Amino acid sequence: MDGIDLRIAIVLAPLALAAGWALFNIGAAALNQVQGFLKAK
């Protein structure tokens, strides 16, 4: 069988989705904080 085992993909897909969502939300908050810091100076 070529490529990734389907069972591994099924297990890792929700974890990757959750990690991406967390990074997206943290990244947006961090960007807002940096922009606020730059405006304050």
mmCIF entry with sequence, helices, sheets and N, C-alpha, C, O atoms, coordinates in Angstrom:
data_MODEL
# 
_entry.id   MODEL 
# 
_entity.id                         1 
_entity.type                       polymer 
_entity.pdbx_number_of_molecules   1 
# 
_entity_poly.entity_id                      1 
_entity_poly.type                           'polypeptide(L)' 
_entity_poly.nstd_linkage                   no 
_entity_poly.nstd_monomer                   no 
_entity_poly.pdbx_seq_one_letter_code       MDGIDLRIAIVLAPLALAAGWALFNIGAAALNQVQGFLKAK 
_entity_poly.pdbx_seq_one_letter_code_can   MDGIDLRIAIVLAPLALAAGWALFNIGAAALNQVQGFLKAK 
_entity_poly.pdbx_strand_id                 A 
# 
loop_
_entity_poly_seq.entity_id 
_entity_poly_seq.num 
_entity_poly_seq.mon_id 
_entity_poly_seq.hetero 
1 1  MET n 
1 2  ASP n 
1 3  GLY n 
1 4  ILE n 
1 5  ASP n 
1 6  LEU n 
1 7  ARG n 
1 8  ILE n 
1 9  ALA n 
1 10 ILE n 
1 11 VAL n 
1 12 LEU n 
1 13 ALA n 
1 14 PRO n 
1 15 LEU n 
1 16 ALA n 
1 17 LEU n 
1 18 ALA n 
1 19 ALA n 
1 20 GLY n 
1 21 TRP n 
1 22 ALA n 
1 23 LEU n 
1 24 PHE n 
1 25 ASN n 
1 26 ILE n 
1 27 GLY n 
1 28 ALA n 
1 29 ALA n 
1 30 ALA n 
1 31 LEU n 
1 32 ASN n 
1 33 GLN n 
1 34 VAL n 
1 35 GLN n 
1 36 GLY n 
1 37 PHE n 
1 38 LEU n 
1 39 LYS n 
1 40 ALA n 
1 41 LYS n 
# 
_struct_asym.id          A 
_struct_asym.entity_id   1 
# 
_struct_conf.conf_type_id            HELX_P 
_struct_conf.id                      HELX_P1 
_struct_conf.pdbx_PDB_helix_id       AA1 
_struct_conf.beg_label_comp_id       LEU 
_struct_conf.beg_label_asym_id       A 
_struct_conf.beg_label_seq_id        6 
_struct_conf.pdbx_beg_PDB_ins_code   ? 
_struct_conf.end_label_comp_id       ALA 
_struct_conf.end_label_asym_id       A 
_struct_conf.end_label_seq_id        40 
_struct_conf.pdbx_end_PDB_ins_code   ? 
_struct_conf.beg_auth_comp_id        LEU 
_struct_conf.beg_auth_asym_id        A 
_struct_conf.beg_auth_seq_id         6 
_struct_conf.end_auth_comp_id        ALA 
_struct_conf.end_auth_asym_id        A 
_struct_conf.end_auth_seq_id         40 
_struct_conf.pdbx_PDB_helix_class    1 
_struct_conf.details                 ? 
_struct_conf.pdbx_PDB_helix_length   35 
# 
_struct_conf_type.id          HELX_P 
_struct_conf_type.criteria    ? 
_struct_conf_type.reference   ? 
# 
loop_
_atom_site.group_PDB 
_atom_site.id 
_atom_site.type_symbol 
_atom_site.label_atom_id 
_atom_site.label_alt_id 
_atom_site.label_comp_id 
_atom_site.label_asym_id 
_atom_site.label_entity_id 
_atom_site.label_seq_id 
_atom_site.pdbx_PDB_ins_code 
_atom_site.Cartn_x 
_atom_site.Cartn_y 
_atom_site.Cartn_z 
_atom_site.occupancy 
_atom_site.B_iso_or_equiv 
_atom_site.pdbx_formal_charge 
_atom_site.auth_seq_id 
_atom_site.auth_comp_id 
_atom_site.auth_asym_id 
_atom_site.auth_atom_id 
_atom_site.pdbx_PDB_model_num 
ATOM 1   N N  . MET A 1 1  ? 0.840  -1.199 0.000  1.00 0.00 ? 1  MET A N  1 
ATOM 2   C CA . MET A 1 1  ? 0.000  0.000  0.000  1.00 0.00 ? 1  MET A CA 1 
ATOM 3   C C  . MET A 1 1  ? 0.880  1.255  0.000  1.00 0.00 ? 1  MET A C  1 
ATOM 4   O O  . MET A 1 1  ? 1.771  1.390  0.838  1.00 0.00 ? 1  MET A O  1 
ATOM 5   N N  . ASP A 1 2  ? 0.637  2.140  -0.908 1.00 0.00 ? 2  ASP A N  1 
ATOM 6   C CA . ASP A 1 2  ? 1.449  3.352  -1.023 1.00 0.00 ? 2  ASP A CA 1 
ATOM 7   C C  . ASP A 1 2  ? 0.886  4.465  -0.163 1.00 0.00 ? 2  ASP A C  1 
ATOM 8   O O  . ASP A 1 2  ? -0.316 4.521  0.096  1.00 0.00 ? 2  ASP A O  1 
ATOM 9   N N  . GLY A 1 3  ? 1.759  5.342  0.273  1.00 0.00 ? 3  GLY A N  1 
ATOM 10  C CA . GLY A 1 3  ? 1.323  6.524  1.015  1.00 0.00 ? 3  GLY A CA 1 
ATOM 11  C C  . GLY A 1 3  ? 1.018  6.234  2.468  1.00 0.00 ? 3  GLY A C  1 
ATOM 12  O O  . GLY A 1 3  ? 1.452  5.224  3.023  1.00 0.00 ? 3  GLY A O  1 
ATOM 13  N N  . ILE A 1 4  ? 0.263  7.139  3.077  1.00 0.00 ? 4  ILE A N  1 
ATOM 14  C CA . ILE A 1 4  ? -0.046 7.063  4.502  1.00 0.00 ? 4  ILE A CA 1 
ATOM 15  C C  . ILE A 1 4  ? -1.192 6.082  4.744  1.00 0.00 ? 4  ILE A C  1 
ATOM 16  O O  . ILE A 1 4  ? -2.129 5.990  3.951  1.00 0.00 ? 4  ILE A O  1 
ATOM 17  N N  . ASP A 1 5  ? -1.095 5.360  5.847  1.00 0.00 ? 5  ASP A N  1 
ATOM 18  C CA . ASP A 1 5  ? -2.169 4.443  6.226  1.00 0.00 ? 5  ASP A CA 1 
ATOM 19  C C  . ASP A 1 5  ? -3.408 5.266  6.581  1.00 0.00 ? 5  ASP A C  1 
ATOM 20  O O  . ASP A 1 5  ? -3.312 6.275  7.280  1.00 0.00 ? 5  ASP A O  1 
ATOM 21  N N  . LEU A 1 6  ? -4.553 4.835  6.103  1.00 0.00 ? 6  LEU A N  1 
ATOM 22  C CA . LEU A 1 6  ? -5.789 5.593  6.308  1.00 0.00 ? 6  LEU A CA 1 
ATOM 23  C C  . LEU A 1 6  ? -6.119 5.753  7.791  1.00 0.00 ? 6  LEU A C  1 
ATOM 24  O O  . LEU A 1 6  ? -6.641 6.790  8.202  1.00 0.00 ? 6  LEU A O  1 
ATOM 25  N N  . ARG A 1 7  ? -5.818 4.736  8.592  1.00 0.00 ? 7  ARG A N  1 
ATOM 26  C CA . ARG A 1 7  ? -6.117 4.822  10.028 1.00 0.00 ? 7  ARG A CA 1 
ATOM 27  C C  . ARG A 1 7  ? -5.310 5.933  10.689 1.00 0.00 ? 7  ARG A C  1 
ATOM 28  O O  . ARG A 1 7  ? -5.816 6.637  11.563 1.00 0.00 ? 7  ARG A O  1 
ATOM 29  N N  . ILE A 1 8  ? -4.063 6.090  10.276 1.00 0.00 ? 8  ILE A N  1 
ATOM 30  C CA . ILE A 1 8  ? -3.226 7.160  10.837 1.00 0.00 ? 8  ILE A CA 1 
ATOM 31  C C  . ILE A 1 8  ? -3.795 8.519  10.440 1.00 0.00 ? 8  ILE A C  1 
ATOM 32  O O  . ILE A 1 8  ? -3.843 9.442  11.253 1.00 0.00 ? 8  ILE A O  1 
ATOM 33  N N  . ALA A 1 9  ? -4.225 8.633  9.191  1.00 0.00 ? 9  ALA A N  1 
ATOM 34  C CA . ALA A 1 9  ? -4.813 9.892  8.724  1.00 0.00 ? 9  ALA A CA 1 
ATOM 35  C C  . ALA A 1 9  ? -6.090 10.222 9.494  1.00 0.00 ? 9  ALA A C  1 
ATOM 36  O O  . ALA A 1 9  ? -6.337 11.385 9.814  1.00 0.00 ? 9  ALA A O  1 
ATOM 37  N N  . ILE A 1 10 ? -6.900 9.206  9.794  1.00 0.00 ? 10 ILE A N  1 
ATOM 38  C CA . ILE A 1 10 ? -8.149 9.435  10.523 1.00 0.00 ? 10 ILE A CA 1 
ATOM 39  C C  . ILE A 1 10 ? -7.866 9.919  11.938 1.00 0.00 ? 10 ILE A C  1 
ATOM 40  O O  . ILE A 1 10 ? -8.584 10.770 12.461 1.00 0.00 ? 10 ILE A O  1 
ATOM 41  N N  . VAL A 1 11 ? -6.823 9.379  12.555 1.00 0.00 ? 11 VAL A N  1 
ATOM 42  C CA . VAL A 1 11 ? -6.475 9.783  13.919 1.00 0.00 ? 11 VAL A CA 1 
ATOM 43  C C  . VAL A 1 11 ? -5.845 11.177 13.928 1.00 0.00 ? 11 VAL A C  1 
ATOM 44  O O  . VAL A 1 11 ? -6.152 11.989 14.801 1.00 0.00 ? 11 VAL A O  1 
ATOM 45  N N  . LEU A 1 12 ? -4.976 11.454 12.973 1.00 0.00 ? 12 LEU A N  1 
ATOM 46  C CA . LEU A 1 12 ? -4.229 12.712 12.988 1.00 0.00 ? 12 LEU A CA 1 
ATOM 47  C C  . LEU A 1 12 ? -5.012 13.900 12.438 1.00 0.00 ? 12 LEU A C  1 
ATOM 48  O O  . LEU A 1 12 ? -4.706 15.043 12.780 1.00 0.00 ? 12 LEU A O  1 
ATOM 49  N N  . ALA A 1 13 ? -6.005 13.662 11.603 1.00 0.00 ? 13 ALA A N  1 
ATOM 50  C CA . ALA A 1 13 ? -6.749 14.768 10.993 1.00 0.00 ? 13 ALA A CA 1 
ATOM 51  C C  . ALA A 1 13 ? -7.424 15.669 12.035 1.00 0.00 ? 13 ALA A C  1 
ATOM 52  O O  . ALA A 1 13 ? -7.268 16.887 11.949 1.00 0.00 ? 13 ALA A O  1 
ATOM 53  N N  . PRO A 1 14 ? -8.165 15.132 13.015 1.00 0.00 ? 14 PRO A N  1 
ATOM 54  C CA . PRO A 1 14 ? -8.778 16.026 14.011 1.00 0.00 ? 14 PRO A CA 1 
ATOM 55  C C  . PRO A 1 14 ? -7.743 16.750 14.865 1.00 0.00 ? 14 PRO A C  1 
ATOM 56  O O  . PRO A 1 14 ? -7.943 17.905 15.243 1.00 0.00 ? 14 PRO A O  1 
ATOM 57  N N  . LEU A 1 15 ? -6.628 16.066 15.170 1.00 0.00 ? 15 LEU A N  1 
ATOM 58  C CA . LEU A 1 15 ? -5.576 16.712 15.953 1.00 0.00 ? 15 LEU A CA 1 
ATOM 59  C C  . LEU A 1 15 ? -4.952 17.871 15.173 1.00 0.00 ? 15 LEU A C  1 
ATOM 60  O O  . LEU A 1 15 ? -4.700 18.938 15.733 1.00 0.00 ? 15 LEU A O  1 
ATOM 61  N N  . ALA A 1 16 ? -4.709 17.658 13.892 1.00 0.00 ? 16 ALA A N  1 
ATOM 62  C CA . ALA A 1 16 ? -4.147 18.716 13.052 1.00 0.00 ? 16 ALA A CA 1 
ATOM 63  C C  . ALA A 1 16 ? -5.128 19.874 12.904 1.00 0.00 ? 16 ALA A C  1 
ATOM 64  O O  . ALA A 1 16 ? -4.730 21.039 12.910 1.00 0.00 ? 16 ALA A O  1 
ATOM 65  N N  . LEU A 1 17 ? -6.399 19.551 12.773 1.00 0.00 ? 17 LEU A N  1 
ATOM 66  C CA . LEU A 1 17 ? -7.423 20.586 12.667 1.00 0.00 ? 17 LEU A CA 1 
ATOM 67  C C  . LEU A 1 17 ? -7.481 21.419 13.947 1.00 0.00 ? 17 LEU A C  1 
ATOM 68  O O  . LEU A 1 17 ? -7.552 22.647 13.886 1.00 0.00 ? 17 LEU A O  1 
ATOM 69  N N  . ALA A 1 18 ? -7.451 20.764 15.092 1.00 0.00 ? 18 ALA A N  1 
ATOM 70  C CA . ALA A 1 18 ? -7.497 21.477 16.369 1.00 0.00 ? 18 ALA A CA 1 
ATOM 71  C C  . ALA A 1 18 ? -6.253 22.339 16.560 1.00 0.00 ? 18 ALA A C  1 
ATOM 72  O O  . ALA A 1 18 ? -6.351 23.475 17.024 1.00 0.00 ? 18 ALA A O  1 
ATOM 73  N N  . ALA A 1 19 ? -5.099 21.814 16.209 1.00 0.00 ? 19 ALA A N  1 
ATOM 74  C CA . ALA A 1 19 ? -3.861 22.584 16.336 1.00 0.00 ? 19 ALA A CA 1 
ATOM 75  C C  . ALA A 1 19 ? -3.878 23.799 15.410 1.00 0.00 ? 19 ALA A C  1 
ATOM 76  O O  . ALA A 1 19 ? -3.458 24.887 15.805 1.00 0.00 ? 19 ALA A O  1 
ATOM 77  N N  . GLY A 1 20 ? -4.355 23.621 14.201 1.00 0.00 ? 20 GLY A N  1 
ATOM 78  C CA . GLY A 1 20 ? -4.445 24.742 13.266 1.00 0.00 ? 20 GLY A CA 1 
ATOM 79  C C  . GLY A 1 20 ? -5.405 25.816 13.747 1.00 0.00 ? 20 GLY A C  1 
ATOM 80  O O  . GLY A 1 20 ? -5.128 27.008 13.617 1.00 0.00 ? 20 GLY A O  1 
ATOM 81  N N  . TRP A 1 21 ? -6.535 25.393 14.304 1.00 0.00 ? 21 TRP A N  1 
ATOM 82  C CA . TRP A 1 21 ? -7.522 26.340 14.825 1.00 0.00 ? 21 TRP A CA 1 
ATOM 83  C C  . TRP A 1 21 ? -6.948 27.124 16.001 1.00 0.00 ? 21 TRP A C  1 
ATOM 84  O O  . TRP A 1 21 ? -7.136 28.337 16.094 1.00 0.00 ? 21 TRP A O  1 
ATOM 85  N N  . ALA A 1 22 ? -6.243 26.426 16.902 1.00 0.00 ? 22 ALA A N  1 
ATOM 86  C CA . ALA A 1 22 ? -5.625 27.085 18.059 1.00 0.00 ? 22 ALA A CA 1 
ATOM 87  C C  . ALA A 1 22 ? -4.569 28.090 17.600 1.00 0.00 ? 22 ALA A C  1 
ATOM 88  O O  . ALA A 1 22 ? -4.524 29.213 18.101 1.00 0.00 ? 22 ALA A O  1 
ATOM 89  N N  . LEU A 1 23 ? -3.731 27.696 16.662 1.00 0.00 ? 23 LEU A N  1 
ATOM 90  C CA . LEU A 1 23 ? -2.711 28.617 16.150 1.00 0.00 ? 23 LEU A CA 1 
ATOM 91  C C  . LEU A 1 23 ? -3.337 29.814 15.454 1.00 0.00 ? 23 LEU A C  1 
ATOM 92  O O  . LEU A 1 23 ? -2.836 30.933 15.566 1.00 0.00 ? 23 LEU A O  1 
ATOM 93  N N  . PHE A 1 24 ? -4.426 29.585 14.737 1.00 0.00 ? 24 PHE A N  1 
ATOM 94  C CA . PHE A 1 24 ? -5.126 30.677 14.060 1.00 0.00 ? 24 PHE A CA 1 
ATOM 95  C C  . PHE A 1 24 ? -5.644 31.691 15.080 1.00 0.00 ? 24 PHE A C  1 
ATOM 96  O O  . PHE A 1 24 ? -5.474 32.898 14.903 1.00 0.00 ? 24 PHE A O  1 
ATOM 97  N N  . ASN A 1 25 ? -6.282 31.194 16.156 1.00 0.00 ? 25 ASN A N  1 
ATOM 98  C CA . ASN A 1 25 ? -6.837 32.086 17.170 1.00 0.00 ? 25 ASN A CA 1 
ATOM 99  C C  . ASN A 1 25 ? -5.741 32.798 17.959 1.00 0.00 ? 25 ASN A C  1 
ATOM 100 O O  . ASN A 1 25 ? -5.853 33.995 18.221 1.00 0.00 ? 25 ASN A O  1 
ATOM 101 N N  . ILE A 1 26 ? -4.695 32.086 18.336 1.00 0.00 ? 26 ILE A N  1 
ATOM 102 C CA . ILE A 1 26 ? -3.597 32.695 19.077 1.00 0.00 ? 26 ILE A CA 1 
ATOM 103 C C  . ILE A 1 26 ? -2.860 33.693 18.191 1.00 0.00 ? 26 ILE A C  1 
ATOM 104 O O  . ILE A 1 26 ? -2.450 34.759 18.649 1.00 0.00 ? 26 ILE A O  1 
ATOM 105 N N  . GLY A 1 27 ? -2.696 33.337 16.923 1.00 0.00 ? 27 GLY A N  1 
ATOM 106 C CA . GLY A 1 27 ? -2.016 34.240 15.990 1.00 0.00 ? 27 GLY A CA 1 
ATOM 107 C C  . GLY A 1 27 ? -2.772 35.541 15.808 1.00 0.00 ? 27 GLY A C  1 
ATOM 108 O O  . GLY A 1 27 ? -2.157 36.604 15.728 1.00 0.00 ? 27 GLY A O  1 
ATOM 109 N N  . ALA A 1 28 ? -4.096 35.478 15.740 1.00 0.00 ? 28 ALA A N  1 
ATOM 110 C CA . ALA A 1 28 ? -4.898 36.691 15.593 1.00 0.00 ? 28 ALA A CA 1 
ATOM 111 C C  . ALA A 1 28 ? -4.779 37.563 16.836 1.00 0.00 ? 28 ALA A C  1 
ATOM 112 O O  . ALA A 1 28 ? -4.643 38.781 16.721 1.00 0.00 ? 28 ALA A O  1 
ATOM 113 N N  . ALA A 1 29 ? -4.826 36.963 18.016 1.00 0.00 ? 29 ALA A N  1 
ATOM 114 C CA . ALA A 1 29 ? -4.696 37.722 19.257 1.00 0.00 ? 29 ALA A CA 1 
ATOM 115 C C  . ALA A 1 29 ? -3.301 38.330 19.373 1.00 0.00 ? 29 ALA A C  1 
ATOM 116 O O  . ALA A 1 29 ? -3.153 39.470 19.812 1.00 0.00 ? 29 ALA A O  1 
ATOM 117 N N  . ALA A 1 30 ? -2.290 37.578 18.984 1.00 0.00 ? 30 ALA A N  1 
ATOM 118 C CA . ALA A 1 30 ? -0.919 38.084 19.044 1.00 0.00 ? 30 ALA A CA 1 
ATOM 119 C C  . ALA A 1 30 ? -0.728 39.248 18.074 1.00 0.00 ? 30 ALA A C  1 
ATOM 120 O O  . ALA A 1 30 ? -0.065 40.233 18.399 1.00 0.00 ? 30 ALA A O  1 
ATOM 121 N N  . LEU A 1 31 ? -1.302 39.131 16.902 1.00 0.00 ? 31 LEU A N  1 
ATOM 122 C CA . LEU A 1 31 ? -1.194 40.212 15.918 1.00 0.00 ? 31 LEU A CA 1 
ATOM 123 C C  . LEU A 1 31 ? -1.866 41.482 16.439 1.00 0.00 ? 31 LEU A C  1 
ATOM 124 O O  . LEU A 1 31 ? -1.323 42.576 16.287 1.00 0.00 ? 31 LEU A O  1 
ATOM 125 N N  . ASN A 1 32 ? -3.041 41.343 17.052 1.00 0.00 ? 32 ASN A N  1 
ATOM 126 C CA . ASN A 1 32 ? -3.723 42.499 17.635 1.00 0.00 ? 32 ASN A CA 1 
ATOM 127 C C  . ASN A 1 32 ? -2.888 43.126 18.742 1.00 0.00 ? 32 ASN A C  1 
ATOM 128 O O  . ASN A 1 32 ? -2.828 44.350 18.860 1.00 0.00 ? 32 ASN A O  1 
ATOM 129 N N  . GLN A 1 33 ? -2.247 42.294 19.552 1.00 0.00 ? 33 GLN A N  1 
ATOM 130 C CA . GLN A 1 33 ? -1.429 42.816 20.635 1.00 0.00 ? 33 GLN A CA 1 
ATOM 131 C C  . GLN A 1 33 ? -0.219 43.576 20.091 1.00 0.00 ? 33 GLN A C  1 
ATOM 132 O O  . GLN A 1 33 ? 0.127  44.639 20.606 1.00 0.00 ? 33 GLN A O  1 
ATOM 133 N N  . VAL A 1 34 ? 0.422  43.043 19.061 1.00 0.00 ? 34 VAL A N  1 
ATOM 134 C CA . VAL A 1 34 ? 1.571  43.719 18.463 1.00 0.00 ? 34 VAL A CA 1 
ATOM 135 C C  . VAL A 1 34 ? 1.141  45.043 17.827 1.00 0.00 ? 34 VAL A C  1 
ATOM 136 O O  . VAL A 1 34 ? 1.841  46.047 17.952 1.00 0.00 ? 34 VAL A O  1 
ATOM 137 N N  . GLN A 1 35 ? -0.001 45.046 17.149 1.00 0.00 ? 35 GLN A N  1 
ATOM 138 C CA . GLN A 1 35 ? -0.471 46.276 16.536 1.00 0.00 ? 35 GLN A CA 1 
ATOM 139 C C  . GLN A 1 35 ? -0.796 47.325 17.611 1.00 0.00 ? 35 GLN A C  1 
ATOM 140 O O  . GLN A 1 35 ? -0.503 48.507 17.431 1.00 0.00 ? 35 GLN A O  1 
ATOM 141 N N  . GLY A 1 36 ? -1.390 46.901 18.709 1.00 0.00 ? 36 GLY A N  1 
ATOM 142 C CA . GLY A 1 36 ? -1.672 47.826 19.801 1.00 0.00 ? 36 GLY A CA 1 
ATOM 143 C C  . GLY A 1 36 ? -0.405 48.378 20.408 1.00 0.00 ? 36 GLY A C  1 
ATOM 144 O O  . GLY A 1 36 ? -0.343 49.558 20.754 1.00 0.00 ? 36 GLY A O  1 
ATOM 145 N N  . PHE A 1 37 ? 0.612  47.535 20.541 1.00 0.00 ? 37 PHE A N  1 
ATOM 146 C CA . PHE A 1 37 ? 1.892  47.972 21.084 1.00 0.00 ? 37 PHE A CA 1 
ATOM 147 C C  . PHE A 1 37 ? 2.540  48.994 20.153 1.00 0.00 ? 37 PHE A C  1 
ATOM 148 O O  . PHE A 1 37 ? 3.100  49.988 20.615 1.00 0.00 ? 37 PHE A O  1 
ATOM 149 N N  . LEU A 1 38 ? 2.467  48.756 18.857 1.00 0.00 ? 38 LEU A N  1 
ATOM 150 C CA . LEU A 1 38 ? 3.092  49.679 17.912 1.00 0.00 ? 38 LEU A CA 1 
ATOM 151 C C  . LEU A 1 38 ? 2.342  51.006 17.849 1.00 0.00 ? 38 LEU A C  1 
ATOM 152 O O  . LEU A 1 38 ? 2.959  52.050 17.637 1.00 0.00 ? 38 LEU A O  1 
ATOM 153 N N  . LYS A 1 39 ? 1.021  50.984 18.029 1.00 0.00 ? 39 LYS A N  1 
ATOM 154 C CA . LYS A 1 39 ? 0.251  52.227 18.025 1.00 0.00 ? 39 LYS A CA 1 
ATOM 155 C C  . LYS A 1 39 ? 0.516  53.059 19.283 1.00 0.00 ? 39 LYS A C  1 
ATOM 156 O O  . LYS A 1 39 ? 0.462  54.287 19.233 1.00 0.00 ? 39 LYS A O  1 
ATOM 157 N N  . ALA A 1 40 ? 0.799  52.406 20.395 1.00 0.00 ? 40 ALA A N  1 
ATOM 158 C CA . ALA A 1 40 ? 1.001  53.096 21.670 1.00 0.00 ? 40 ALA A CA 1 
ATOM 159 C C  . ALA A 1 40 ? 2.304  53.893 21.671 1.00 0.00 ? 40 ALA A C  1 
ATOM 160 O O  . ALA A 1 40 ? 2.427  54.883 22.393 1.00 0.00 ? 40 ALA A O  1 
ATOM 161 N N  . LYS A 1 41 ? 3.261  53.472 20.875 1.00 0.00 ? 41 LYS A N  1 
ATOM 162 C CA . LYS A 1 41 ? 4.552  54.179 20.868 1.00 0.00 ? 41 LYS A CA 1 
ATOM 163 C C  . LYS A 1 41 ? 4.502  55.452 20.078 1.00 0.00 ? 41 LYS A C  1 
ATOM 164 O O  . LYS A 1 41 ? 5.507  56.157 19.979 1.00 0.00 ? 41 LYS A O  1 
# 
